[in-house]
């Protein structure tokens, strides 16, 4: 199963970005997307930004992922 997580783009340098997922920062590749700017939200999978999403979709996806984690029995 593959899972992509929404991340906010903090800065862009060439084909890389510094992104934030719930206040944790990661480096992400932007090789698969065009025209990504600071403030955008992207879906992050295995270190690659694979899709741009709007802020509302990003927030709802994070809410659902947190809900699943909170209800997990692992």
LUMVEXTOR-505759 format. One record per residue: residue in three letters; x, y, z of N, C-alpha, C in turn. Coordinates in pm, whole numbers, always signed. Example, Ala and Ser with C-alpha at 12.3 -4.5 7.8 and 13.67 -1.06 7.14 Angstrom:
ALA +1319 -569 +780 +1230 -450 +780 +1320 -330 +780 .
SER +1285 -225 +708 +1367 -106 +714 +1290 +3 +787 .
END
This chain:
UNK +85 -118 +0 +0 +0 +0 +89 +124 +0 .
UNK +53 +220 -80 +125 +346 -87 +46 +454 -14 .
UNK +118 +543 +50 +54 +650 +124 +128 +779 +98 .
UNK +54 +882 +62 +111 +1015 +45 +52 +1104 +154 .
UNK +133 +1193 +205 +93 +1279 +315 +104 +1425 +272 .
UNK +5 +1507 +305 +12 +1648 +267 +121 +1721 +344 .
UNK +192 +1808 +271 +299 +1886 +331 +292 +2028 +278 .
UNK +323 +2124 +364 +327 +2264 +323 +468 +2298 +277 .
UNK +478 +2361 +162 +608 +2401 +108 +653 +2529 +179 .
UNK +770 +2520 +243 +826 +2635 +314 +920 +2716 +227 .
UNK +1001 +2645 +148 +1093 +2713 +57 +1125 +2621 -59 .
UNK +1168 +2683 -170 +1203 +2608 -291 +1342 +2649 -333 .
UNK +1424 +2550 -364 +1558 +2575 -416 +1583 +2477 -530 .
UNK +1571 +2525 -652 +1588 +2437 -767 +1479 +2332 -772 .
UNK +1520 +2206 -777 +1425 +2094 -784 +1398 +2033 -647 .
UNK +1429 +2107 -541 +1405 +2059 -405 +1325 +2162 -326 .
UNK +1259 +2112 -224 +1183 +2202 -137 +1201 +2160 +8 .
UNK +1191 +2257 +96 +1179 +2230 +238 +1030 +2232 +266 .
UNK +978 +2121 +320 +834 +2111 +346 +812 +2081 +494 .
UNK +690 +2106 +538 +655 +2083 +678 +529 +1998 +685 .
UNK +536 +1895 +769 +420 +1812 +800 +400 +1821 +950 .
UNK +295 +1892 +990 +266 +1914 +1132 +389 +1957 +1209 .
UNK +456 +2061 +1161 +571 +2125 +1225 +700 +2045 +1222 .
UNK +704 +1934 +1147 +828 +1860 +1127 +872 +1887 +983 .
UNK +998 +1927 +966 +1047 +1967 +835 +1121 +1853 +765 .
UNK +1101 +1845 +634 +1162 +1743 +550 +1210 +1808 +421 .
UNK +1305 +1745 +356 +1347 +1786 +223 +1269 +1700 +124 .
UNK +1216 +1763 +19 +1137 +1691 -80 +1185 +1722 -221 .
UNK +1177 +1623 -307 +1209 +1643 -448 +1087 +1699 -519 .
UNK +1111 +1796 -606 +1005 +1856 -687 +1015 +1814 -834 .
UNK +1092 +1711 -863 +1116 +1670 -1001 +988 +1630 -1075 .
UNK +884 +1590 -1003 +761 +1542 -1068 +655 +1651 -1086 .
UNK +682 +1772 -1036 +583 +1880 -1043 +643 +2006 -1102 .
UNK +556 +2086 -1161 +596 +2217 -1213 +538 +2328 -1126 .
UNK +607 +2439 -1122 +556 +2562 -1061 +510 +2546 -916 .
UNK +595 +2490 -832 +565 +2479 -689 +627 +2600 -620 .
UNK +550 +2668 -538 +593 +2790 -470 +578 +2775 -319 .
UNK +656 +2850 -241 +635 +2850 -96 +489 +2886 -65 .
UNK +432 +2814 +30 +292 +2833 +66 +201 +2731 +2 .
UNK +247 +2665 -106 +168 +2559 -169 +165 +2437 -78 .
UNK +68 +2352 -102 +60 +2222 -35 +79 +2115 -140 .
UNK +158 +2013 -105 +184 +1901 -196 +160 +1771 -122 .
UNK +131 +1667 -199 +124 +1533 -143 +265 +1476 -154 .
UNK +318 +1429 -41 +455 +1381 -34 +455 +1229 -20 .
UNK +528 +1162 -110 +540 +1016 -106 +685 +978 -130 .
UNK +745 +908 -37 +882 +858 -49 +980 +970 -86 .
UNK +957 +1089 -31 +1046 +1201 -53 +1019 +1282 -179 .
UNK +916 +1243 -254 +879 +1314 -376 +745 +1382 -362 .
UNK +738 +1507 -403 +610 +1576 -413 +543 +1523 -540 .
UNK +425 +1463 -526 +363 +1397 -641 +237 +1467 -692 .
UNK +184 +1561 -614 +62 +1631 -655 +46 +1757 -571 .
UNK -2 +1864 -634 -37 +1983 -558 -181 +1971 -512 .
UNK -209 +2015 -388 -345 +2014 -334 -372 +2148 -268 .
UNK -500 +2180 -247 -529 +2306 -179 -523 +2287 -28 .
UNK -520 +2396 +44 -502 +2393 +190 -613 +2317 +260 .
UNK -736 +2329 +211 -849 +2261 +275 -837 +2108 +260 .
UNK -799 +2062 +140 -781 +1919 +119 -666 +1866 +204 .
UNK -558 +1942 +215 -445 +1901 +297 -487 +1888 +443 .
UNK -559 +1986 +494 -603 +1983 +635 -696 +1865 +661 .
UNK -789 +1839 +569 -883 +1728 +587 -811 +1593 +582 .
UNK -715 +1580 +492 -640 +1455 +485 -560 +1432 +612 .
UNK -494 +1535 +664 -420 +1521 +789 -513 +1488 +905 .
UNK -631 +1548 +907 -728 +1519 +1013 -767 +1371 +1009 .
UNK -795 +1320 +890 -834 +1179 +876 -720 +1085 +913 .
UNK -597 +1118 +872 -484 +1035 +909 -463 +1032 +1060 .
UNK -478 +1147 +1125 -466 +1152 +1272 -577 +1074 +1340 .
UNK -697 +1080 +1283 -810 +1004 +1339 -782 +854 +1331 .
UNK -732 +809 +1218 -698 +667 +1203 -589 +628 +1304 .
UNK -486 +711 +1318 -379 +683 +1412 -429 +679 +1555 .
UNK -520 +770 +1591 -574 +773 +1727 -658 +651 +1758 .
UNK -719 +592 +1656 -806 +475 +1675 -736 +344 +1646 .
UNK -607 +349 +1620 -531 +230 +1587 -507 +145 +1711 .
UNK -508 +15 +1693 -481 -77 +1804 -337 -130 +1802 .
UNK -253 -76 +1714 -114 -120 +1707 -33 -63 +1817 .
END
